[in-house]
Amino acid sequence: MAIAALVLGIVSLLAWLLPIVGLPVSIVGLVLGIKTVKSEKKAMAIAAIIMSSIGLVLTIINGALGAYMAVTGQIPGLG
């Protein structure tokens, strides 16, 4: 499970560009990383937690900025 969490953490660092993809990928990677911290692959789990957390923060910021820009009419072609 640590390898899956690490892969999802790496993917979340790219998936944040599309918040609808980045949010579930980051959350699942974070949950898997937290579940595997007590295993023998602790370093991988910690790396997965860090990368998934960064991806989650970037996803939330990207989604919030996109919503703000859509509401205020700053996105060309939406109004």
Chimera marker file (.cmm) of the C-alpha trace (Angstrom):
<marker_set name="trace">
<marker id="1" x="0.000" y="0.000" z="0.000" r="1" g="1" b="0" radius="0.5"/>
<marker id="2" x="2.943" y="2.330" z="0.537" r="1" g="1" b="0" radius="0.5"/>
<marker id="3" x="3.863" y="2.090" z="-3.138" r="1" g="1" b="0" radius="0.5"/>
<marker id="4" x="0.290" y="2.905" z="-4.182" r="1" g="1" b="0" radius="0.5"/>
<marker id="5" x="0.275" y="5.885" z="-1.826" r="1" g="1" b="0" radius="0.5"/>
<marker id="6" x="3.595" y="7.065" z="-3.243" r="1" g="1" b="0" radius="0.5"/>
<marker id="7" x="2.356" y="6.750" z="-6.820" r="1" g="1" b="0" radius="0.5"/>
<marker id="8" x="-0.819" y="8.660" z="-5.957" r="1" g="1" b="0" radius="0.5"/>
<marker id="9" x="1.284" y="11.321" z="-4.236" r="1" g="1" b="0" radius="0.5"/>
<marker id="10" x="3.374" y="11.758" z="-7.364" r="1" g="1" b="0" radius="0.5"/>
<marker id="11" x="0.266" y="11.848" z="-9.565" r="1" g="1" b="0" radius="0.5"/>
<marker id="12" x="-1.370" y="14.403" z="-7.261" r="1" g="1" b="0" radius="0.5"/>
<marker id="13" x="1.528" y="16.784" z="-7.904" r="1" g="1" b="0" radius="0.5"/>
<marker id="14" x="0.370" y="16.888" z="-11.524" r="1" g="1" b="0" radius="0.5"/>
<marker id="15" x="-3.356" y="16.328" z="-11.035" r="1" g="1" b="0" radius="0.5"/>
<marker id="16" x="-3.854" y="19.571" z="-9.087" r="1" g="1" b="0" radius="0.5"/>
<marker id="17" x="-4.126" y="21.372" z="-12.412" r="1" g="1" b="0" radius="0.5"/>
<marker id="18" x="-7.608" y="19.850" z="-12.774" r="1" g="1" b="0" radius="0.5"/>
<marker id="19" x="-9.245" y="20.161" z="-9.348" r="1" g="1" b="0" radius="0.5"/>
<marker id="20" x="-11.921" y="17.597" z="-10.178" r="1" g="1" b="0" radius="0.5"/>
<marker id="21" x="-9.137" y="15.017" z="-10.668" r="1" g="1" b="0" radius="0.5"/>
<marker id="22" x="-6.663" y="16.334" z="-8.119" r="1" g="1" b="0" radius="0.5"/>
<marker id="23" x="-8.973" y="16.290" z="-5.125" r="1" g="1" b="0" radius="0.5"/>
<marker id="24" x="-9.826" y="12.571" z="-5.054" r="1" g="1" b="0" radius="0.5"/>
<marker id="25" x="-6.291" y="11.526" z="-6.060" r="1" g="1" b="0" radius="0.5"/>
<marker id="26" x="-4.761" y="13.633" z="-3.287" r="1" g="1" b="0" radius="0.5"/>
<marker id="27" x="-7.222" y="12.462" z="-0.647" r="1" g="1" b="0" radius="0.5"/>
<marker id="28" x="-6.812" y="8.772" z="-1.493" r="1" g="1" b="0" radius="0.5"/>
<marker id="29" x="-3.020" y="9.134" z="-1.530" r="1" g="1" b="0" radius="0.5"/>
<marker id="30" x="-3.111" y="10.878" z="1.830" r="1" g="1" b="0" radius="0.5"/>
<marker id="31" x="-5.358" y="8.230" z="3.406" r="1" g="1" b="0" radius="0.5"/>
<marker id="32" x="-3.240" y="5.363" z="2.083" r="1" g="1" b="0" radius="0.5"/>
<marker id="33" x="-0.075" y="7.090" z="3.274" r="1" g="1" b="0" radius="0.5"/>
<marker id="34" x="-1.474" y="7.595" z="6.763" r="1" g="1" b="0" radius="0.5"/>
<marker id="35" x="-2.615" y="3.963" z="6.925" r="1" g="1" b="0" radius="0.5"/>
<marker id="36" x="0.838" y="2.649" z="6.010" r="1" g="1" b="0" radius="0.5"/>
<marker id="37" x="2.981" y="4.837" z="8.273" r="1" g="1" b="0" radius="0.5"/>
<marker id="38" x="3.266" y="2.031" z="10.821" r="1" g="1" b="0" radius="0.5"/>
<marker id="39" x="4.488" y="-0.501" z="8.249" r="1" g="1" b="0" radius="0.5"/>
<marker id="40" x="8.055" y="-1.347" z="7.356" r="1" g="1" b="0" radius="0.5"/>
<marker id="41" x="7.962" y="1.080" z="4.415" r="1" g="1" b="0" radius="0.5"/>
<marker id="42" x="7.655" y="4.119" z="6.659" r="1" g="1" b="0" radius="0.5"/>
<marker id="43" x="9.869" y="6.392" z="4.522" r="1" g="1" b="0" radius="0.5"/>
<marker id="44" x="7.717" y="5.768" z="1.442" r="1" g="1" b="0" radius="0.5"/>
<marker id="45" x="4.565" y="6.432" z="3.435" r="1" g="1" b="0" radius="0.5"/>
<marker id="46" x="5.914" y="9.715" z="4.790" r="1" g="1" b="0" radius="0.5"/>
<marker id="47" x="6.975" y="10.821" z="1.298" r="1" g="1" b="0" radius="0.5"/>
<marker id="48" x="3.487" y="9.940" z="0.036" r="1" g="1" b="0" radius="0.5"/>
<marker id="49" x="1.850" y="11.941" z="2.826" r="1" g="1" b="0" radius="0.5"/>
<marker id="50" x="4.007" y="14.978" z="2.061" r="1" g="1" b="0" radius="0.5"/>
<marker id="51" x="3.405" y="14.849" z="-1.699" r="1" g="1" b="0" radius="0.5"/>
<marker id="52" x="-0.324" y="14.191" z="-1.307" r="1" g="1" b="0" radius="0.5"/>
<marker id="53" x="-0.610" y="17.073" z="1.160" r="1" g="1" b="0" radius="0.5"/>
<marker id="54" x="1.140" y="19.435" z="-1.238" r="1" g="1" b="0" radius="0.5"/>
<marker id="55" x="-1.110" y="18.228" z="-4.068" r="1" g="1" b="0" radius="0.5"/>
<marker id="56" x="-4.210" y="18.689" z="-1.903" r="1" g="1" b="0" radius="0.5"/>
<marker id="57" x="-3.252" y="22.240" z="-0.935" r="1" g="1" b="0" radius="0.5"/>
<marker id="58" x="-2.506" y="23.145" z="-4.556" r="1" g="1" b="0" radius="0.5"/>
<marker id="59" x="-5.803" y="21.587" z="-5.677" r="1" g="1" b="0" radius="0.5"/>
<marker id="60" x="-7.792" y="23.588" z="-3.110" r="1" g="1" b="0" radius="0.5"/>
<marker id="61" x="-6.015" y="26.828" z="-4.048" r="1" g="1" b="0" radius="0.5"/>
<marker id="62" x="-6.558" y="26.177" z="-7.765" r="1" g="1" b="0" radius="0.5"/>
<marker id="63" x="-10.236" y="25.366" z="-7.265" r="1" g="1" b="0" radius="0.5"/>
<marker id="64" x="-10.822" y="28.399" z="-5.058" r="1" g="1" b="0" radius="0.5"/>
<marker id="65" x="-9.082" y="30.754" z="-7.484" r="1" g="1" b="0" radius="0.5"/>
<marker id="66" x="-10.993" y="29.271" z="-10.417" r="1" g="1" b="0" radius="0.5"/>
<marker id="67" x="-14.309" y="29.695" z="-8.609" r="1" g="1" b="0" radius="0.5"/>
<marker id="68" x="-13.416" y="33.266" z="-7.624" r="1" g="1" b="0" radius="0.5"/>
<marker id="69" x="-12.446" y="34.165" z="-11.172" r="1" g="1" b="0" radius="0.5"/>
<marker id="70" x="-15.647" y="32.627" z="-12.546" r="1" g="1" b="0" radius="0.5"/>
<marker id="71" x="-17.841" y="34.497" z="-10.071" r="1" g="1" b="0" radius="0.5"/>
<marker id="72" x="-16.158" y="37.843" z="-10.650" r="1" g="1" b="0" radius="0.5"/>
<marker id="73" x="-16.215" y="37.462" z="-14.442" r="1" g="1" b="0" radius="0.5"/>
<marker id="74" x="-12.456" y="37.409" z="-14.909" r="1" g="1" b="0" radius="0.5"/>
<marker id="75" x="-12.486" y="34.325" z="-17.127" r="1" g="1" b="0" radius="0.5"/>
<marker id="76" x="-12.934" y="35.299" z="-20.787" r="1" g="1" b="0" radius="0.5"/>
<marker id="77" x="-15.780" y="33.550" z="-22.593" r="1" g="1" b="0" radius="0.5"/>
<marker id="78" x="-17.913" y="32.835" z="-19.513" r="1" g="1" b="0" radius="0.5"/>
<marker id="79" x="-20.181" y="35.770" z="-19.662" r="1" g="1" b="0" radius="0.5"/>
<link id1="1" id2="2" r="1" g="1" b="0" radius="0.2"/>
<link id1="2" id2="3" r="1" g="1" b="0" radius="0.2"/>
<link id1="3" id2="4" r="1" g="1" b="0" radius="0.2"/>
<link id1="4" id2="5" r="1" g="1" b="0" radius="0.2"/>
<link id1="5" id2="6" r="1" g="1" b="0" radius="0.2"/>
<link id1="6" id2="7" r="1" g="1" b="0" radius="0.2"/>
<link id1="7" id2="8" r="1" g="1" b="0" radius="0.2"/>
<link id1="8" id2="9" r="1" g="1" b="0" radius="0.2"/>
<link id1="9" id2="10" r="1" g="1" b="0" radius="0.2"/>
<link id1="10" id2="11" r="1" g="1" b="0" radius="0.2"/>
<link id1="11" id2="12" r="1" g="1" b="0" radius="0.2"/>
<link id1="12" id2="13" r="1" g="1" b="0" radius="0.2"/>
<link id1="13" id2="14" r="1" g="1" b="0" radius="0.2"/>
<link id1="14" id2="15" r="1" g="1" b="0" radius="0.2"/>
<link id1="15" id2="16" r="1" g="1" b="0" radius="0.2"/>
<link id1="16" id2="17" r="1" g="1" b="0" radius="0.2"/>
<link id1="17" id2="18" r="1" g="1" b="0" radius="0.2"/>
<link id1="18" id2="19" r="1" g="1" b="0" radius="0.2"/>
<link id1="19" id2="20" r="1" g="1" b="0" radius="0.2"/>
<link id1="20" id2="21" r="1" g="1" b="0" radius="0.2"/>
<link id1="21" id2="22" r="1" g="1" b="0" radius="0.2"/>
<link id1="22" id2="23" r="1" g="1" b="0" radius="0.2"/>
<link id1="23" id2="24" r="1" g="1" b="0" radius="0.2"/>
<link id1="24" id2="25" r="1" g="1" b="0" radius="0.2"/>
<link id1="25" id2="26" r="1" g="1" b="0" radius="0.2"/>
<link id1="26" id2="27" r="1" g="1" b="0" radius="0.2"/>
<link id1="27" id2="28" r="1" g="1" b="0" radius="0.2"/>
<link id1="28" id2="29" r="1" g="1" b="0" radius="0.2"/>
<link id1="29" id2="30" r="1" g="1" b="0" radius="0.2"/>
<link id1="30" id2="31" r="1" g="1" b="0" radius="0.2"/>
<link id1="31" id2="32" r="1" g="1" b="0" radius="0.2"/>
<link id1="32" id2="33" r="1" g="1" b="0" radius="0.2"/>
<link id1="33" id2="34" r="1" g="1" b="0" radius="0.2"/>
<link id1="34" id2="35" r="1" g="1" b="0" radius="0.2"/>
<link id1="35" id2="36" r="1" g="1" b="0" radius="0.2"/>
<link id1="36" id2="37" r="1" g="1" b="0" radius="0.2"/>
<link id1="37" id2="38" r="1" g="1" b="0" radius="0.2"/>
<link id1="38" id2="39" r="1" g="1" b="0" radius="0.2"/>
<link id1="39" id2="40" r="1" g="1" b="0" radius="0.2"/>
<link id1="40" id2="41" r="1" g="1" b="0" radius="0.2"/>
<link id1="41" id2="42" r="1" g="1" b="0" radius="0.2"/>
<link id1="42" id2="43" r="1" g="1" b="0" radius="0.2"/>
<link id1="43" id2="44" r="1" g="1" b="0" radius="0.2"/>
<link id1="44" id2="45" r="1" g="1" b="0" radius="0.2"/>
<link id1="45" id2="46" r="1" g="1" b="0" radius="0.2"/>
<link id1="46" id2="47" r="1" g="1" b="0" radius="0.2"/>
<link id1="47" id2="48" r="1" g="1" b="0" radius="0.2"/>
<link id1="48" id2="49" r="1" g="1" b="0" radius="0.2"/>
<link id1="49" id2="50" r="1" g="1" b="0" radius="0.2"/>
<link id1="50" id2="51" r="1" g="1" b="0" radius="0.2"/>
<link id1="51" id2="52" r="1" g="1" b="0" radius="0.2"/>
<link id1="52" id2="53" r="1" g="1" b="0" radius="0.2"/>
<link id1="53" id2="54" r="1" g="1" b="0" radius="0.2"/>
<link id1="54" id2="55" r="1" g="1" b="0" radius="0.2"/>
<link id1="55" id2="56" r="1" g="1" b="0" radius="0.2"/>
<link id1="56" id2="57" r="1" g="1" b="0" radius="0.2"/>
<link id1="57" id2="58" r="1" g="1" b="0" radius="0.2"/>
<link id1="58" id2="59" r="1" g="1" b="0" radius="0.2"/>
<link id1="59" id2="60" r="1" g="1" b="0" radius="0.2"/>
<link id1="60" id2="61" r="1" g="1" b="0" radius="0.2"/>
<link id1="61" id2="62" r="1" g="1" b="0" radius="0.2"/>
<link id1="62" id2="63" r="1" g="1" b="0" radius="0.2"/>
<link id1="63" id2="64" r="1" g="1" b="0" radius="0.2"/>
<link id1="64" id2="65" r="1" g="1" b="0" radius="0.2"/>
<link id1="65" id2="66" r="1" g="1" b="0" radius="0.2"/>
<link id1="66" id2="67" r="1" g="1" b="0" radius="0.2"/>
<link id1="67" id2="68" r="1" g="1" b="0" radius="0.2"/>
<link id1="68" id2="69" r="1" g="1" b="0" radius="0.2"/>
<link id1="69" id2="70" r="1" g="1" b="0" radius="0.2"/>
<link id1="70" id2="71" r="1" g="1" b="0" radius="0.2"/>
<link id1="71" id2="72" r="1" g="1" b="0" radius="0.2"/>
<link id1="72" id2="73" r="1" g="1" b="0" radius="0.2"/>
<link id1="73" id2="74" r="1" g="1" b="0" radius="0.2"/>
<link id1="74" id2="75" r="1" g="1" b="0" radius="0.2"/>
<link id1="75" id2="76" r="1" g="1" b="0" radius="0.2"/>
<link id1="76" id2="77" r="1" g="1" b="0" radius="0.2"/>
<link id1="77" id2="78" r="1" g="1" b="0" radius="0.2"/>
<link id1="78" id2="79" r="1" g="1" b="0" radius="0.2"/>
</marker_set>
